[in-house]
Amino acid sequence: MTRMRAVDAIVQILIKEGADEAFGLPGAAINPLYSAMRANGGIRHTLARHVEGASHMADGYSRTGDGRIGVCLGTSGPAGTDMITGLYAAIADSIPMLCITGQAPIAKLDKEDFQAVDIASIAKPVTKFAKTVLEGAQVPGVFQSAFQIMRSGRPGPVLIDLPFDVQMTEIEFDIDTYEPLPVAKPAATRAQAEKVLDMLVASKHPAIIAGGGIVNSGASAKLVELAETLGVPVFPTLMGWGVLPDDHPLAAGLVGIQTSQRYGNASFLESDFVLGIGNRWANRHTGGLDTYRKGRTFVHVDIEPTQIGRVFAPDYGVVSDAGAFIDALLEAARDRVAELPDYNGWAEECRDRKARLQRKTNFDTVPMKPHRVYQEMLSAFDRDTTFVTTIGLSQIAGAQLLHVYGPRKWINAGQAGPLGWTGPAALGVVRGKPGEQVVALSGDYDFQFMIEELAVGAQHKLPYIHVVVNNSYLGLIRQSQRGFEMDYEVSLAFDNVNTPQDSSSIATGYGVDHVKVAEGLGAKALRVERPEDLAAGFAEAQRLRDEFQVPVVVEVILERVTNIAMGADLDTMNEFEDLATSPADAPEAIYALLD
């Protein structure tokens, strides 16, 4: 056995567990761990400007590949509390992430010592596991258990709090005989698969709801094979978007009361059987449950037993890893292929709606409508692009109008939706997808929340394009205030005395000069004010990104007020803008619009 400090054992464990990408900030109480990382050299560390930003970077990194676990590091006290929003975003979307905090020495924990806070108790509601380690000899076992917990069942984040003296304790440890603990994942039985198949083939218009659990289990390719074997249309959730390409013949569209396509909702409302795999029945997906459930039989498959029946009682529930269930159902379907109904007619009906029920994007107004921005983004950025976003009208319109062509190419803090997540998460995504095209999408308020993290991208050469659609408003909140007949404390507009505008500019009065701020932080930036200049602006952004290898901000000046389609039920969506009536109205649509 080798004798070493507990922190030296931690670094060796992280590397052996495959968690060798860290984001954080050093501090007095976590310096021992940093000294171990420096001595070992096997962990790449990205220095953030804010610990919350570091947690979102680790989250974004974890979302980029199967089995990846980003690590967030911080000192005692406020570093841990700064991580809470990041932990919440991760557990809400079932993302494994490891947060490690320093802590005051054990003897000081009950003495209100400087920056000594019970972070484990604070973090427990937003983690799968949170613990302050009080014995140095327990460190290897705690980390071993933490990785098993992160990966088992429904994935999620953990937090380990390390008092200074625990970090420095010398322990006996042998990394050569250390092994990760086995990961527990429930699997559907053949009998369960047969029952689900019996229910499906008894229907005329079956639908598959493909949730984020499919992405988490690395089963996207299997899902495509299942859909093709059965001939059944697939409706991805926001977290499952990309499990099959948007231009796949069985891709029927997103369903929901905000992030959805018109054709997705219309086709879903014609279904009579719904198989949900790895999804949560989130309220932004279902809308009113009476409308969502009416006339349909439901099967719910989820890795977490307590998810079954949480929102509504399905007609049949299966506790299983998404990939394991798809394997079982595929095997059953292949054995019974001769008796599978022909659903080509139903699938063709869904494709017909996809070609008829589209929203207009080709607006040429000045100031711009956001719809035109997304149209030009689809033209400028290829199908291998990974989009990163979080919340707001920018995200809602993006989900309605953009296209996604593969798993983990739409990276979105779906349930928590914390403002400020987009920028730092995008940096984590770039770490996880080096050399790939990453495009972040923010409204001006989301962008301002953690704008300082642009300096991280500049310092560490993490190139991506950040599209900021600026209406100088808290747009989603303003739209929700319409029901209260008010427009109160949601405007961000003011005359910026440091940015005089010439008479030809339409950005006068839009407040924060995002171009100047971004450039001051080491990024490149440009502003686009007219729709005819978007294509050139996006081309220039890509050139700047490639030349300088830093984040590039494209600020687009929008009209101040745009209401984006949404409603309370799938059949009562409010469409505030003109709809597409000709192919020219939606030139980037998957299918050319039919009369």
C-alpha positions in Angstrom: 0.0 0.0 0.0 1.1 3.6 -0.7 0.8 6.3 1.9 -0.4 9.7 0.5 -2.5 12.7 1.3 -6.3 12.1 0.8 -6.3 14.8 -2.0 -3.6 12.8 -3.9 -5.9 9.8 -3.7 -8.9 11.9 -4.9 -7.0 13.0 -8.1 -6.1 9.4 -8.9 -9.7 8.3 -8.4 -11.1 11.1 -10.6 -8.8 10.0 -13.4 -9.6 6.3 -13.1 -13.4 7.1 -13.0 -13.0 9.1 -16.2 -13.8 12.5 -14.6 -10.7 14.4 -15.8 -12.3 17.6 -16.9 -12.7 20.2 -14.1 -14.0 23.7 -13.9 -13.7 25.9 -10.8 -11.9 28.5 -8.7 -9.2 27.8 -6.2 -9.4 29.2 -2.6 -7.7 28.7 0.7 -9.9 25.8 1.8 -9.6 23.8 -1.5 -5.9 24.6 -2.2 -4.8 21.1 -1.0 -6.8 19.5 -3.8 -5.4 22.0 -6.3 -1.9 21.2 -5.2 -2.6 17.5 -5.8 -4.0 18.3 -9.3 -0.9 20.3 -10.1 1.4 17.5 -9.0 -0.5 14.8 -10.9 -1.2 16.7 -14.1 -3.9 14.4 -15.3 -6.9 16.6 -14.9 -7.5 19.6 -17.2 -8.8 22.6 -15.2 -10.6 25.6 -16.6 -10.5 28.7 -14.4 -14.0 30.2 -14.2 -14.8 33.8 -13.2 -17.8 32.8 -11.0 -18.4 29.5 -9.2 -22.0 29.3 -10.5 -20.5 29.7 -14.0 -18.1 26.8 -13.2 -21.0 24.6 -12.2 -22.8 25.4 -15.5 -19.6 24.6 -17.4 -19.3 21.2 -15.7 -23.0 20.6 -16.5 -22.6 21.6 -20.1 -19.6 19.3 -20.4 -21.5 16.4 -18.9 -24.2 16.8 -21.5 -21.8 16.4 -24.5 -21.2 12.6 -24.4 -22.4 9.3 -23.1 -21.0 8.6 -19.6 -19.2 12.0 -19.2 -19.1 13.6 -15.8 -17.9 17.2 -15.4 -16.3 18.3 -12.2 -16.9 21.6 -10.4 -14.5 22.8 -7.7 -14.7 25.6 -5.2 -13.6 26.7 -1.8 -15.6 26.8 1.4 -18.7 29.0 2.1 -20.0 31.0 -0.8 -18.4 28.8 -3.4 -20.7 26.0 -2.4 -23.8 28.1 -2.2 -22.9 29.5 -5.6 -23.0 26.0 -7.0 -26.6 25.4 -5.8 -28.2 26.8 -9.0 -25.9 24.6 -11.1 -26.8 21.5 -9.0 -30.5 22.3 -9.4 -30.1 22.6 -13.2 -28.3 19.3 -13.3 -30.6 17.2 -11.1 -33.7 18.6 -12.9 -32.4 17.3 -16.2 -30.9 14.1 -14.9 -27.3 15.1 -15.5 -24.4 13.5 -13.6 -22.0 16.1 -12.2 -19.5 16.1 -9.4 -19.1 19.2 -7.2 -16.3 19.3 -4.7 -16.0 22.0 -2.0 -13.4 22.9 0.5 -14.4 23.3 4.1 -13.1 24.7 7.4 -11.1 22.2 9.5 -13.3 19.8 11.5 -12.7 21.5 14.8 -14.1 24.7 13.4 -17.3 23.4 11.9 -19.5 24.4 14.9 -17.8 27.6 15.8 -19.2 29.9 13.0 -15.7 30.0 11.5 -15.0 32.2 8.5 -16.8 30.7 5.4 -17.8 27.6 7.3 -21.3 26.6 6.2 -23.1 23.3 6.3 -23.1 23.0 2.5 -24.0 19.3 2.5 -27.4 20.1 4.2 -28.0 23.0 1.8 -27.2 20.9 -1.2 -29.2 17.7 -0.3 -32.5 18.8 -2.0 -30.8 19.3 -5.3 -28.4 16.4 -5.4 -28.6 12.6 -5.3 -25.9 12.6 -2.6 -24.3 15.3 -0.5 -21.8 14.6 2.3 -19.1 16.3 4.4 -16.3 13.8 4.9 -15.1 13.8 8.5 -12.5 11.0 8.3 -9.6 11.0 5.8 -9.7 7.2 5.5 -13.3 7.4 4.3 -12.4 9.6 1.3 -11.8 6.8 -1.3 -15.0 5.0 -0.3 -17.1 8.2 -0.4 -15.8 9.0 -3.9 -16.3 5.5 -5.1 -19.9 5.5 -3.8 -20.5 9.0 -5.3 -19.6 7.9 -8.8 -21.9 4.8 -8.4 -24.8 7.0 -7.3 -24.3 9.5 -10.0 -24.4 6.8 -12.7 -27.1 4.5 -11.2 -30.8 4.7 -12.0 -31.8 8.2 -13.0 -28.4 10.1 -13.3 -27.8 13.2 -11.3 -25.2 15.4 -9.5 -23.5 14.8 -6.1 -21.6 17.1 -3.8 -18.6 16.1 -1.6 -17.5 18.6 1.0 -13.9 18.2 2.3 -12.6 19.9 5.4 -9.1 21.2 5.1 -7.6 18.8 7.6 -9.4 15.8 5.9 -7.8 16.8 2.6 -4.3 16.8 4.2 -4.7 13.5 6.1 -2.3 10.8 5.1 -4.0 7.6 4.2 -3.1 4.2 2.7 -4.3 3.9 -0.9 -3.6 1.7 -3.9 -5.0 3.1 -7.2 -4.0 -0.1 -9.0 -6.6 -2.1 -7.2 -9.3 0.6 -7.0 -12.2 -0.3 -9.2 -15.4 1.7 -10.0 -18.5 0.2 -8.4 -21.0 -1.5 -10.6 -23.8 0.7 -11.9 -27.4 -0.4 -11.2 -29.9 0.1 -14.0 -33.3 -1.7 -14.2 -34.1 -3.5 -17.4 -37.5 -4.3 -18.9 -38.4 -8.0 -19.1 -39.6 -9.8 -22.2 -43.0 -10.1 -20.7 -43.2 -6.4 -20.2 -42.1 -5.7 -23.7 -44.7 -8.1 -25.1 -47.5 -6.4 -23.2 -46.4 -3.0 -24.5 -46.3 -4.4 -28.0 -49.8 -5.9 -27.6 -51.1 -2.5 -26.6 -49.3 -0.7 -29.4 -50.4 -3.0 -32.2 -54.0 -2.7 -31.0 -54.0 1.0 -31.9 -54.5 2.8 -35.2 -52.4 5.9 -34.6 -49.6 5.1 -32.2 -47.0 7.7 -31.1 -43.6 7.5 -29.4 -42.7 10.3 -27.0 -38.9 10.2 -27.0 -37.5 11.8 -23.8 -34.1 12.8 -22.5 -33.6 9.4 -20.9 -33.0 8.0 -24.3 -30.1 10.4 -24.8 -28.8 9.7 -21.3 -28.7 6.0 -22.0 -26.9 6.4 -25.4 -29.9 4.7 -27.1 -30.7 7.3 -29.8 -29.6 5.0 -32.7 -31.7 2.1 -31.1 -34.7 4.4 -30.9 -34.4 5.2 -34.7 -34.2 1.4 -35.3 -37.3 0.8 -33.2 -39.3 3.5 -34.9 -38.4 2.2 -38.3 -39.2 -1.4 -37.3 -42.6 -0.4 -36.1 -43.2 2.4 -38.6 -44.4 4.6 -35.8 -44.0 8.5 -35.7 -41.7 9.9 -33.0 -42.4 13.1 -31.1 -39.2 14.1 -29.1 -39.5 16.1 -26.0 -37.3 19.2 -25.6 -34.7 17.1 -23.7 -34.9 14.3 -26.3 -34.8 16.5 -29.4 -32.3 15.1 -31.8 -32.8 11.4 -30.9 -33.7 11.1 -34.6 -32.9 13.8 -37.1 -35.6 16.4 -37.8 -35.7 15.4 -41.4 -36.2 11.7 -40.7 -39.6 10.6 -42.3 -40.8 9.5 -38.8 -39.8 12.7 -37.0 -43.3 14.2 -36.3 -42.3 17.3 -34.4 -42.1 18.7 -30.9 -45.3 18.8 -28.8 -46.1 21.4 -26.2 -47.6 24.7 -25.2 -44.4 26.7 -25.7 -41.6 24.8 -27.3 -43.4 23.0 -30.1 -44.3 23.0 -33.8 -47.8 23.5 -35.1 -47.6 20.2 -36.9 -46.3 18.4 -33.9 -49.2 19.4 -31.8 -51.7 18.7 -34.6 -50.4 15.2 -35.2 -50.2 14.3 -31.6 -53.8 15.2 -31.1 -54.7 12.6 -33.7 -52.9 9.8 -31.9 -54.7 7.1 -29.9 -51.8 5.3 -28.2 -48.7 7.0 -26.6 -45.6 5.2 -25.6 -43.4 7.6 -23.5 -39.8 6.4 -23.1 -37.5 8.2 -20.7 -39.7 11.3 -20.4 -41.3 13.2 -17.5 -44.6 14.4 -18.9 -43.3 17.9 -18.2 -46.0 20.6 -18.0 -44.6 22.6 -20.9 -44.9 19.5 -23.0 -48.4 18.4 -21.9 -50.3 21.6 -21.2 -53.7 20.8 -19.7 -53.9 17.1 -19.0 -57.5 16.8 -19.9 -56.7 17.7 -23.5 -53.4 15.9 -23.6 -54.9 12.6 -22.3 -58.3 12.6 -24.0 -58.9 9.5 -26.1 -55.4 8.1 -25.7 -53.9 5.0 -24.0 -50.6 5.7 -22.3 -47.5 3.6 -21.5 -44.8 5.2 -19.5 -41.2 3.8 -19.4 -38.7 5.4 -17.0 -35.6 4.4 -15.1 -36.8 6.0 -11.9 -39.8 4.1 -10.3 -41.2 7.2 -8.6 -41.6 8.9 -12.0 -44.3 6.4 -13.0 -47.6 8.1 -12.1 -46.0 11.3 -10.8 -47.9 13.6 -13.2 -50.7 11.2 -14.2 -51.4 7.5 -13.9 -50.5 5.7 -17.2 -52.4 2.7 -18.4 -49.2 0.7 -18.0 -45.9 1.5 -16.5 -42.4 -0.1 -16.9 -39.4 0.7 -14.7 -36.4 0.4 -17.1 -33.4 2.0 -18.5 -34.5 3.5 -21.9 -31.9 1.6 -23.9 -32.7 -1.7 -22.1 -36.4 -1.3 -22.8 -35.9 -0.4 -26.5 -33.7 -3.6 -26.8 -36.5 -5.7 -25.3 -39.2 -4.1 -27.5 -37.1 -4.4 -30.6 -36.6 -8.1 -29.9 -40.3 -8.7 -29.4 -41.1 -6.7 -32.6 -38.7 -8.6 -34.7 -40.1 -11.9 -33.5 -43.6 -10.7 -34.4 -42.8 -8.7 -37.5 -45.4 -10.5 -39.6 -48.2 -9.4 -37.4 -47.2 -5.7 -37.1 -49.8 -3.3 -38.6 -48.8 -1.1 -41.5 -48.6 2.4 -40.1 -47.4 4.0 -43.3 -50.7 5.8 -43.9 -50.6 7.3 -40.4 -47.0 8.3 -40.8 -47.8 9.9 -44.1 -50.6 11.9 -42.5 -48.0 13.3 -40.0 -45.6 14.2 -42.8 -48.5 16.0 -44.6 -49.2 18.2 -41.5 -45.4 18.9 -41.4 -45.6 20.3 -44.8 -48.8 22.3 -44.2 -48.8 23.6 -40.7 -45.8 25.9 -40.5 -45.0 29.3 -38.9 -43.8 32.1 -41.0 -40.1 33.0 -40.6 -39.4 35.2 -43.7 -40.2 38.6 -42.2 -38.3 41.6 -43.6 -39.4 44.2 -41.0 -36.9 46.6 -39.4 -36.4 46.3 -36.4 -36.3 42.5 -36.9 -38.6 39.8 -35.7 -36.8 36.9 -34.1 -38.3 34.5 -36.6 -36.0 35.9 -39.3 -33.0 35.4 -37.1 -33.6 31.7 -36.7 -34.3 31.3 -40.4 -30.9 32.8 -41.2 -29.2 30.7 -38.5 -30.5 27.6 -40.2 -29.0 28.8 -43.5 -25.7 29.8 -41.9 -24.9 26.9 -39.6 -24.7 23.3 -40.9 -26.6 20.3 -39.7 -23.8 19.2 -37.4 -24.2 22.4 -35.3 -24.8 22.0 -31.5 -27.2 24.6 -30.2 -27.0 25.6 -26.5 -29.7 27.6 -24.8 -31.8 27.8 -21.6 -34.9 29.9 -21.2 -36.9 32.9 -22.4 -38.7 33.9 -25.6 -35.4 33.3 -27.4 -35.4 29.6 -26.4 -39.1 29.1 -27.0 -38.9 30.6 -30.5 -35.7 28.7 -31.1 -37.4 25.4 -30.3 -40.3 26.3 -32.5 -38.2 27.3 -35.5 -34.7 25.7 -35.5 -33.9 22.1 -36.6 -31.8 19.5 -34.8 -30.2 16.6 -36.5 -28.7 14.4 -33.9 -28.5 13.5 -30.2 -26.7 16.0 -27.9 -27.0 18.7 -30.5 -29.7 20.6 -28.6 -28.3 21.2 -25.2 -30.8 23.0 -23.0 -31.4 23.5 -19.3 -34.9 22.3 -19.7 -36.6 22.0 -16.3 -34.7 24.6 -14.2 -34.1 27.2 -16.9 -31.7 29.4 -15.0 -30.9 32.7 -16.6 -27.2 33.0 -17.3 -26.7 29.2 -17.9 -26.2 29.5 -21.6 -22.8 31.2 -21.8 -20.9 29.1 -19.3 -22.6 25.9 -20.4 -21.6 26.6 -24.0 -18.0 26.8 -22.8 -18.3 23.4 -21.2 -19.8 22.1 -24.4 -16.9 23.4 -26.4 -14.6 21.5 -24.0 -16.5 18.4 -24.7 -16.8 18.9 -28.4 -13.4 20.4 -29.5 -13.4 21.4 -33.2 -17.2 21.2 -33.6 -19.5 24.1 -34.3 -21.2 25.3 -31.1 -23.8 28.1 -31.3 -25.4 29.5 -28.2 -28.7 31.4 -28.2 -29.6 34.0 -25.6 -31.9 36.9 -25.0 -30.2 40.0 -23.8 -31.1 39.3 -20.1 -29.9 35.7 -20.1 -26.7 36.9 -21.8 -26.1 39.6 -19.2 -26.4 37.3 -16.2 -23.0 35.6 -16.5 -21.4 37.7 -19.2 -18.1 37.7 -17.3 -17.5 34.1 -18.4 -16.7 35.3 -21.9 -13.3 36.0 -20.5 -12.9 32.3 -19.7 -13.5 31.5 -23.4 -10.9 34.2 -24.4 -8.3 33.0 -21.9 -8.6 29.3 -22.6 -9.3 29.6 -26.4 -12.8 28.1 -26.3 -14.3 29.3 -29.6 -18.1 29.3 -30.2 -20.7 31.7 -31.6 -23.1 33.4 -29.2 -26.2 34.8 -30.9 -27.9 37.4 -28.6 -31.3 38.4 -29.8 -31.7 41.8 -28.1 -35.1 43.4 -27.6 -34.0 45.2 -24.4 -36.8 43.5 -22.5 -37.5 40.6 -20.2 -39.5 39.3 -23.1 -41.1 36.2 -21.6 -42.1 37.9 -18.4 -43.5 40.9 -20.3 -45.6 38.5 -22.4 -46.8 36.7 -19.3 -47.7 40.1 -17.7 -50.3 40.6 -20.5 -52.8 38.7 -18.4 -52.3 41.3 -15.6 -52.7 44.1 -18.1 -49.3 45.5 -17.2 -45.8 46.0 -18.5 -44.1 46.5 -15.2 -40.3 46.5 -14.4 -39.4 44.4 -17.4 -37.8 46.9 -19.7 -34.0 47.0 -19.9 -34.0 50.0 -22.2 -32.1 53.2 -21.5 -30.0 55.8 -23.4 -26.4 54.6 -22.9 -24.3 57.8 -22.6 -21.2 55.8 -23.5 -22.6 54.6 -26.8 -23.8 57.5 -28.9 -25.7 56.2 -32.0 -25.7 57.8 -35.4 -29.0 58.6 -37.0 -28.9 55.5 -39.2 -28.8 53.1 -36.2 -31.9 51.6 -34.7 -30.2 50.4 -31.6 -30.5 53.8 -29.9 -32.0 53.4 -26.4 -31.3 49.7 -26.2 -29.2 50.1 -23.1 -26.2 47.8 -22.5 -23.6 47.9 -25.3 -23.0 44.1 -25.6 -20.4 44.6 -28.3 -18.2 46.8 -26.1 -18.6 44.6 -23.1 -17.8 41.4 -25.0 -14.7 43.0 -26.6 -13.6 44.2 -23.2 -13.7 40.6 -21.9 -11.5 39.4 -24.8 -14.2 38.1 -27.1 -15.0 39.3 -30.6 -18.4 40.9 -31.3 -20.5 42.4 -34.0 -24.0 43.9 -34.2 -26.6 43.3 -36.9 -29.6 45.6 -37.2 -31.2 44.7 -40.5 -32.4 41.2 -41.8 -30.5 41.5 -45.1 -27.2 41.8 -43.1 -27.7 38.6 -41.1 -26.1 36.2 -43.5 -23.0 38.3 -43.8 -22.9 38.8 -40.0 -23.0 35.1 -39.3 -20.3 34.4 -42.0 -18.1 37.1 -40.4 -18.7 35.6 -36.9 -17.5 32.2 -38.2 -14.4 33.8 -39.7 -13.6 35.6 -36.5 -14.1 32.5 -34.4 -11.8 30.4 -36.6 -9.1 33.1 -36.8 -9.0 34.2 -33.2 -10.3 31.0 -31.4 -12.4 33.0 -28.9 -16.1 33.4 -28.4 -17.8 35.6 -31.0 -20.9 37.5 -30.0 -23.5 38.3 -32.7 -25.9 40.8 -31.2 -29.1 41.1 -33.3 -31.3 44.1 -32.7 -35.0 43.0 -32.5 -38.2 44.9 -32.4 -39.0 45.7 -28.8 -42.2 43.6 -28.5 -42.8 40.2 -30.1 -45.3 37.7 -28.7 -44.3 34.1 -29.4 -46.9 31.4 -29.9 -48.0 29.6 -26.8 -51.2 28.6 -24.9 -52.6 26.6 -22.1 -53.6 23.5 -24.1 -52.3 21.8 -27.2 -55.4 22.7 -29.1 -55.7 26.4 -28.0 -52.3 27.8 -29.0 -52.2 31.5 -29.6 -50.5 32.4 -32.8 -49.6 36.0 -32.6 -47.8 36.4 -36.0 -48.7 35.6 -39.6 -48.5 31.9 -40.5 -46.8 30.5 -43.5 -49.0 30.4 -46.6 -46.3 29.7 -49.3 -42.9 28.1 -49.5 -41.3 31.5 -49.5 -42.7 32.2 -46.0 -40.7 29.4 -44.5 -37.7 28.7 -46.8 -35.8 26.6 -44.2 -38.7 24.3 -43.4 -38.1 20.6 -43.5 -40.8 20.1 -46.2 -41.8 22.7 -48.7 -45.2 24.1 -47.6 -48.2 22.6 -49.3 -51.4 24.6 -50.1 
